[in-house]
């Protein structure tokens, strides 16, 4: 018996050429023992037939709010579902879901459910990279929706690029993971830091770094989704993860003041923030003017080190707490991360090469190596930051289980 045995899964199929792959997704889900209720949008019907899905699924295809015996089919489907999968998800369906436009059976069902939702985008590269699409995906991530990112490969019309629907095996793996681990952090308190700190030069200017806070926010979202009580200390103005308590700070000192008094109360501490190593030794309480320094002159900014309070967290770590650090490196990534793991008495460190393509700061994707104090060494290849977050928390839970 598989973990999908008897689970009720709604499979939403929208109007993209990748809809043909959803046939294989449907077959695999049924073969794994799931009860699959397919919903095809009007657009999907231009690419695949209802007869095919009705033959493969556990019940006939539904396409409309108006053609079923039940007067409220979206409510019935949404309330009964253990999970909803949308594959493929077009730019239009993503936008409708993000903004609550329930103008067809699928979007109405998505809004009428409390079940976990997995969205699998598929579209041309230009559409995938459009700021509106990425903003809508960010909204969905903030609400706990799992995004299975598209792959690179051949697209419709002979083009090649990112936007190809993830393979059915990868979609099935996301389904299995979601159902297996959706509440494994229940009863645990998780503290996450996110974003790059900003160190004042004067009342206007700051020294900072390129961190967007996306990875830390993704960790907070994943932890909340898996049942944890989450506190997020962040420097960036991103959507608040569903269920999390947010503390907003700016400088390294402010982050230290927010974290240190509450860290011991948490079972898991994930220090994903890019905390500045240096700050101006003197901060001017007004805006410095160019004419103060003569023709072509510039101010001399003397830097001093910030306090590395992650060391304090390692020294004061209470029994049973799991402490996670990050190592954003450009050279000797693994060696530098291992040294930090030992020096700061961490249980786990997330190492990533921020100079690599599509990794680290400012990107929606990342590739990391997870290094554990127990000798664990796990590579997570380039993927969406929410999936990176999932891998981090999987590793944390594995560590906690091994020490129980």
Protein Blocks (a to p, Z undefined) as FASTA:
>chain_A
ZZkgopacdddddddfklmmmmmmmmmmmmnopacdddddfklmmmbcfklmmmmmmbdc
dfbfklcfblblmlmmmmmpgbdcdddddfklmmmmmnopafbfklmmmmmpcbdcdddd
dddfklmmpmklmmmmmmmmmnopacddddedddehhiacehiacdfklmmmmmmmmmmm
mmmmgoiacdddedjddddfblmbccddfbeolmmmmmmmmmmmnopacddddfbdcddd
ehiacdddfblmlmmmmmmmmmmmpmbdcdfbccdfbdcfbdcfbdcdfklnoghiacdd
dddddddfklmmmmmocghiacddddddfbhklmmmmmmmmmnopabdcdddfkbghiaj
hiabdcdddddfkopacddddddfklmmmmmmmmmmmmmmmmZZ
